[in-house]
Amino acid sequence: MTVARTRCIALVGVAGHLVDVEADVGAGMAGLHLIGMLDTALSEARDRVRSAVVNSRYGWPDARITVSLFPASLPKRGSVFDLAIAVALLAAAGAVPRAKVARLFFLGELGLDGSVRPVRGVLPAVLAAAGAGTGTVVVPAHNAAEAALVPDVTVIPVATLGELVSWLRSDDPVNVPLAEHTPSVGLPGPAGGSDGARSFVPDGPSESAPDLGDVAGQPAARRALEVCAAGGHNFWMLGQPGTGKTMLAERLPTLLPPLERDAALEVTAIHSVAGVLPADRPLLTRPPFVAPHHTATVAAVIGGGSGVIRPGAVSLAHRGVLFLDEAPEYPATVLDSLRQPLESGRVTVSRALGSVTFPARFMLVLAANQCPCAQPSSPEDPCRCTPAVRRRYLSRLSGPLLDRIDVKATLHRSTRRELLADRRFIEPSRVVAERVLLARGRAAKRFAGRPWRCNAEMPTRALHAEYRPRPEAMSPLLRCLDSGELSARGLDRVLRVAWTLADLGGRDRPEVEETNTALGLWLGEER
């Protein structure tokens, strides 16, 4: 009896788990038997592996072949195990050295012709392999750039099973230029949580990129957008169609600073698991922007799936912006499901086979019309929706959800005179982003040694201890709290916005001016 071992990674959410792949070639009825709590895609690996080995001109053992994936109690899904199964089988048959393959990790799907195809989740898988102490990981050539983001790991890119076997039989590295393996086989499309979502990760500045200088006639909304970008606050816009709500939301990512390396790796890992990582950008360095359609389900927004649990829109927007246009049109269950990730910064999806936790620290931007007809209203031709209809329409946004929105703004139609006058004061995204970066730098310096990086992440205990404003600055907020105009959660939100205003103004602590302005932004009033 001959047994060979190699290793692979099973992904549960965005966390990788070490899997030992053992192959035994022994006496018995000829056939390939896979064991170890497999899903349908992995059970079908026996046919893919056999065709790949035979078409790569290697002999198929005429014996009983048993392949075990350990630990057996860990659910294993997908085709990422194909390459490890084939290598373990060939090692057990004596085609490649068993000692060499036992030290390596193998990730990849096999085509029937022996080609090694790209898979999802390579970055978190390689991170898990590095955490297990490995020094070398074999990945599909199309995933090599993504895998190379992990430091202190040697990445071996392979395009075919025959190429891999040739390298395993020798001590020479695989001598195949990566340029020869341009992505001709696309990554699997989005599934589960990302269907119906409009999303992108902005590149650096370009002539075609959205710019805040395109928005005219809404100076107060532009200022509110700058405050949200500087502190990481949630934003709600209410206004008639054509007032610039969508334009403002799409330009918010252009004001945010680039992601730090740890955050960039985290965001890239989520997009890799979801299968939406751009082939030409293995590392996402800009905050993402995700805008699901109003017909999206709870599973699409929060995450889920019938088989493999995939991240939803809230996780794809991690460290970026989640935009819900025409927010009252979304199902109430979807809107209310946002409350928990807004507070905790993560979302847990529970199914019969277990629970998966995804990070979900995002900025929520809501946009809504003032009434369901969404028709332009003027004194000559007013809207015909009754007050009761308007209240019923906007009441779809529950009080607990709006209580978690830090900044609220009402947008009005601008006259031609106002549009022309405002153009003298419009600033491009580049200029505003510099002020945002300075404000975030002040906050980061203040939070040095703390786990949070911006004002929106400041916990309540710290907010009312060392970061509590002076009593005279707190007095207008306490009066609103006593009158019931402000809730305890709303007080915390206003204080965080006040700190952001102080950072933008270059002050050490919020004063009465900042707390009054922050209160007006929370209430949606000019103060």
N, C-alpha and C positions, 0 to 999 in steps of 0.2 A: 504493500500500500504506500502511495506517494502523496504527501500533503504539502501544498505550497500556500504561503500567506502573503497578502499585500494589504494596502489600506486605502480607504476612501472616506468621504465626509457626507453625512446625512444632515440636511437642513431642516430645522423645525422653526418656522418663522424666519428670523435673520440670524439665528444662532446655529452654529455648526457643531455636530457631534461626531466623534471618532467612530469609524466602523471598520472592523477587521474582516477582510474577505478571504475565506479559506476555500481552497479547491482540493478535492480528493478524487484521484483517478484510481479506481479499484475494480475488483471482480464483480460481476453481476450483469444484468441485462443492460445493453448499451442504451445510453440516453443521458440527457443533462437535466439535473434536478436542482432547483433553487429553493432554499429555505431561509426563513428569517423575517417574517411579518412583512411581506411585500405587497405593493399595490399592483394594479393591472399593467401599468406601463413597465414596471420592473419585472413582472412575471413573463412578459413578452420578450425579455432580453435574451432568453435561450435561443430564439430564432435569429435575432440580430447578430448575436455573438457567433453562432455557428456559421452563418453566411459570411460574416466578416473574416473569420479565420480561414475558411476554405478558399474564399476569393482572394485572400492575401498569399495563397500558395503554401499554406502550412497544413500539415496533416492533422486530421481530427481523430482523437483517440477512439478506438473501437472498444469502449469499456463503459462502465457505469461512472458517470461524473457527478459528484455532489458538490455544490457550491453553497457555503453557509455564510450569511452576513450576521456578524455578532456586534453588539448584543441583540439577541433575538427578540427582546421585548420592545425595542425601539422601532417605531414605524419608519419604513423606508419607501420613498416615493420617487418616481421620475426615472429618467434614463441616464443620470450622471454616473451610475455604477457600471455601465457597459464596459468601459475600458479596463477598470479594475478586475472585473470578472474574467475578461479575455486574457489579461496578463497572468492572473493567478492560475487559470486553466492551462495556459502554455507553460508556465513554470512547473506545474505538477506533472505535465507530460514530458518535461525535460527539454523544451524548446528554448527556454531562457533560464539564466541562473536564478535559483530560488533565493539565495542569500541577498542578491542585489535588489530584487523586487520587494523584499520584505521591509526595506528601509524607506521606500518611496510611497508617495500618495499619487493616485491616478484618478483624474476627473475627465469625463467626456462621454459622449454618445457615439455609438458606432453606426455607420451606414452599412448596407448590405455589401457594398464593394470594398469595405475595409477603411473607408474614410472616417476621420475623427471629426465629429460635428460639434459646434458650440452648444453650451448649456447655460442655464440660468444660475445665478447665485455663486459665480466663481469667486468673487472677492470675499464674501463672508466665509466660504469654504476654505480658501487659502489662509485667511486669518485664523480659522480654527486649527488648520494643519500647523501653522506656525506656533500657535499656543501649545500644541502637542509636542513640540520640540523637533519637528522635522526641519531639514535643510533644503530639501528638493521636492518639487511638486511638478507632475506632468499634467499639462492642460492642453486643450485644443488650441491650435495656432490662432484662431479667431479670438480667443479669450486671453491671449498671452499678455497684451498690454494692460488689461484689467488685473490679471494676477500679479503682474510686476509692481503694482502699487504697494504691495506688502513688503516691508524692509526685511533684510536678512534671510530671504528665501530665494533659492535658485529655481527659476522657472524654466522648464523644458517644454517648448512648444512643439507639438507634433500635428501633422496633417493626415497621416495614414497609420494604420496598425503596422504595416510593413516597415515604415520608417522607425517606429518605436522599437520594434523587435531588433532591428539592425543596431540601434544604439545600445539596447540592453545587452546584446552579445559582445559589444566592444566597450572600451573605456573612453571612446571619443565622444564629444558632445554632438548633438544633432546639428548637422551643418546645412540648415535650410533657412534662407533669408525670409524674414517675416513678410517682406514686400510681396513675395510670391503667393501669400495666402490672404489676399484681400477678401473681405467678407462677401463671398458669393452665396453662402447659405445664411439667411437672416436668422436672428435670434427668434425664439418662439414669441408670438404676439402676446399682448397683455391678456390676463385672465382674471376671473374672480372680481377683485376689487377695483380694477381700473377700466372696466368697460364703460363706454359712454363719456369718458372724461376728456376734457381738452386740457392738455398740460404741456409745458415746455420748461426747459432750464435755460435761462438767458445766457448768451455768450457775453463777451466783453462789448464795449461800446462800438457801434457801427452805424452807418447812415440809415440802415433799414430798421434798426432797433427802436422800440417805443421810447419816447422822450417826453418828460413832463412839460417841456416847452410847447408841446402840441395842444395843451389844454388851456383854453382862454376863457375868461369870464367867470372863473370860480376861484378867486384868491383865497377865500376862507377854507375851501375844501383842499386846496393845494397845501396850505399851512397845516391843516389837520393830517394830511397824508405824510408830511415831513415829521410831525410829532410821532405818528405811529411807527414810521421807519426807525426813528432814533431810539424808541423805547421798546419796540417789539409788541405794540399794542394792537388789539382788535378794533375794527372800524366798521361802522354802519352808515350807509348813505341812503337818504330818502329823497326822491325827486321825480319830476316828470321825465318822460323819455326825451333823449337828446340833450340832456344837461351835462353829460360827460361822466356818468358813474362808471361805466365799463372802461373808458379811457383811463380814468384815475386808477382803477384797480390794476389794470395791466401794466401801469408804469410804476407801481409800488416796488417790484423787484429791482428796478433800475436804481432805486435809492438805497438799497441794502448793501452793506459791505460784503466782499467775497467771504466764502466760508473758510473757517480755519481748518487745518488739515484733519483733525479728528472728526469735526463735523462733516467735512467733505467725504471722508471715508464712510461715515455712517449713512449719509444720504445716498452715496453711490451703491452701498450694499443693499439698501432698500430697493432702489431702482433695478439693481441686478436680479434680485429675487423675483421682482414683479415682471421681469422680462422686457422692460422699457428703457434699458440703458442704451443711449445712442452708440452705434458702432464706432463712430469717429471720435467719441469723447469718453475714454475709459474712466476718467475722474471728473466728477461734477464739482465745480468750484463756485458756481453761482447759486443763490437760493432758488429753489424751484417754484413754479407757479402752476397750480392745478385748479381747473374750473370744471367740475362735473356738471352734466346736464341735469335739468330739474326733474327728469324722470328716473334718475339714479336710485337704486335701492339702498337699503341699510348696508347690505353686504358690499356693494360697490363703494360706498363712502367710508364705512368703518373697517371693512375687511372681512374675509370669509371665503366661502367656496364649498362645493359639495364634497370634493376630495381633498386636494391640497389647499390649505388655508393661505391665501394670498393677501398682501397688504392692500388696504383700500386707499381712497383719495386722501384721507387725513394723514396717512403715513407717507404717501408719495409727496405730500406737501411739507414733510418734516424739515424744519429749519428754513421754511419758505412761506408761501402764501397760499391759502385755500380761499377761493373766491366763489361765492354762491350768488349768481346773478338771478334776479327775480326770485329772491329768497322765499316769499310767501307761497310760491308755486311748488316748493318742495314738500314732500309728505311730512306730516308732523312727527312721525317716528324718526325720520332722518334728521330733522332739525334738533329734536330732543336728544338724540344719540350723540350729538356733538358736545354736550355739557360736560361729560366725564373726561374726555381727552383734553378739553380746554383747561380743566383744573389740574390734571395730573401730568399732562405731557406724554401720555402713553395710552394705548388701547389694548385691551385683552379680549381676544376672540375665543370663546369656549365652544367646543364640539364634543361629541361622544368619545372621540379618541384622545381628547386632552385639550389643553388651553395653550394659546400662543400669544405672546405679548410683543407688540410692535411699538417703536417710538413714534410719537405724534405731537411734537412741539412745533406748532405752526401759528401763523397770524391769520385770524379769520376775518374776511372782508365780506360783508353782506350788502347787497344793493336791492332796493325795492321801489316800485312805483307807489304813488300816493293812493291809487285806487285800482281795481281790477280792470277797468276799461283801458287804462294806459293811453288815453287820448289827450292830445295837447289841450290845455284849458286856458281860456282868456276871458276877460270881462264880457266881450261880445259873444263868445261861444263857450259858456262854462260847462264843466263836466256834469253829466246827468246822474252820476252815482249818488245815492242818498248817503247821509252820514252813517246810517246803520250798515250799509253795504261796505263803506270804507273801513269802519271799525271791525267788521267781521273779517275783511281781507287782511288787515294788518295784525289782527289778533292771532293769526296763524304763527306769528313769531311770539313765542311764549315769553312771559315776564322773566322767568329764570334764565333764559338764553340771552335776552337783551341786557339783563343785569350783569352778564359777563362781558359785555362790549364796553371797552374803555372810552372810545371816542365816537360820537354821533354827529352827523352833519346833515343838514337839509339843503339840497341844491335847487336853485331857482333858474328859470330861463333868463338869459341875459339879453338885453337890448343891443342893437347895433352900436350905439354910443358906448355902452359898457364894454363890449368886446374890443372896440378900438382903443379905449382908454386903458384896458387891462394889459394890452400887449406890451406896454412900456415896462411893466413890472414882472413879466414872465421870466423865469429862470430855467435853464436846461437842467436835466437830471444830473449832469456832471457837477454843477455848482451846488445843488441841494445835497447830493451824495457826500460832498466834502464836509458839509456841516454835520450831516448824520454821522459820518465817521468820527469826527471830533467829539461829538456828544457820546457816542458809544465808547470812545477811548476814555473819556472822563468816568463813565460808569464802570468800565473794566478796571480802571485804576482804583476806584472806590471799593470794588468788590474783590480786590486782589486776595487770593487765598480762599475765596468762597466758591461754591459749586455753580453759582449762577453768573451770567455774563451781561444781562441787560435788565432794565428796571421791571419789565413785565414778569420776569421770573423771580422777583424778590418775594420771599415767603412772608406771611403775615407776622410771624413772631419778630423777624428782623425789622419789618416795616414799622412796628409800634415800639421798638426798643431803641437801638442805636440810630435808626434812620427816621425817627419821628420828627416832623417839623416843629418849630417853636410854637408855644401856645397861641401867640397872636396870629400866626399863619393858620392854625387849626380852627380858630373860632368860627369862620364862615361854614366850614364843613360840619362842625359840631351842631351849629344851629339847624342845618338841614337834616342832620341825623335825628335831632330832637323832634323836629316837625314831621318826620316820616318821609320826607322828600328823598332821603338818601338811606339806603340799606347799609348794613355792616359790610357786606361784600362790596357794595358800591363805594363805600368810604375807602376801602383798600385800593380799589381801582383808581379812584381820584388821586390818592396819594402817590401811586406809581407814576401817573401822568404828570403830576406836579414835579416829581424828581426829574422826569425827562425834560420838562420845560426849563428847569434849572440847569440841566446839562447843556441844553441848546443855548441858553443865555450866559453860560460861563460862570454861574453862581455855585457856591459851595453847598447851599441848602435852599429848599423852596421857601419863599416868602409869601406874603399875602397875595401879591400879584399872581404868582404861579398857582397857588391853591384856588384862587377865584377863577382863573382861566381854565384850570383843569376841571373844576366843577361845571363850568359852562360847557366844556367839551363833552363831559359825561352826560349832561342833561340835554345836549343838542341845542344850546342857546348861546347867543353872543354875549360875552361878559368882558 
